[in-house]
C-alpha cells in the first residue's frame, strides 16, 4: 500500500503541474484577447473609442496581476519539474511562459497610452506652429463632416483661441515656424517625401498655394488626425508652418505635437 502511494505521487505532481501551466496559458491568452477586443471592436464598428478605452482600462487592471502570478507560477513549474524529474519541463514551462508573456504584453499596451512620469499634457488636440494665424484646412474639410472636433482654432471643448495659443506655447515651445534656405519648390517636394515616409494619407498637394493636407491614422484605436502644411517664400528663405488636429477627443496626450516634431525632423 505504501509503495502504491509513493508510485502515485509523481502522477499527482505531473497532473498539478499540467493544470497550473494550462491555467496560466488560458489566463494570459484571455487577457490578451480582451485587450485586442478593445481595438477590434472599433475597427469592426461594434463600438466607439470610449467603449474601447473602457475595455482597455479593465484589461489594465487585471493583466499585470495575471502576468506576475504567471511569472511566479512559471518559475515554480520549472523548479518542480526538476525536483520531481517529470521530464516535461520544456512543454509545461513553455505553456506557462507563453501565458505570462501574453499577459505582460496585454498590460504594456494600455500603459503605452499613459504620459511619461512627471509629464502633464494640456487638454488640447489642435497644435499649430503659427499661433497668430494657424493654417486653415481646405480639402480635408469634407472628410471631417462627422468629426466631433471642429477645425476652427480654439473652437472645440469650451476652448478659446487665446487659451489654446497659451497652452500650446507653454507645453510645446519648440514647435514654431520653421525657415529653410532651400527654394519653395524644393521644400514642397521634401514635404511630400516626408508625408510619404511618415505613412500619412495624402489628401491634397496644391503647389500653387503652397498647401499640403494629409491624414494620419493611429494604429491601435484608428484615430484620424488631420495635418495641413503651408509653404511660402519669406525673403530669401522658405517659411513652413504646420498644424495637426484630432477629429475626436479633448486631449491628445501629446500625439499631435509628437507628429509635427517627427515631420520637421524629417524635413
JOHUNOR-V428673 format. One record per helix or strand. SS is the DSSP state (H for helix, E for strand). FROM is the first residue (numbers start at 1). TO is the last residue. Records with the same first field share a line. If there is no record, write none. Layout:
SS->FROM-TO ; FROM-TO
This chain:
H->2-43 ; 49-83 ; 89-111 ; 141-144 ; 161-171 ; 184-197 ; 255-266
E->126-128 ; 178-180 ; 201-206 ; 211-217 ; 224-234 ; 237-246
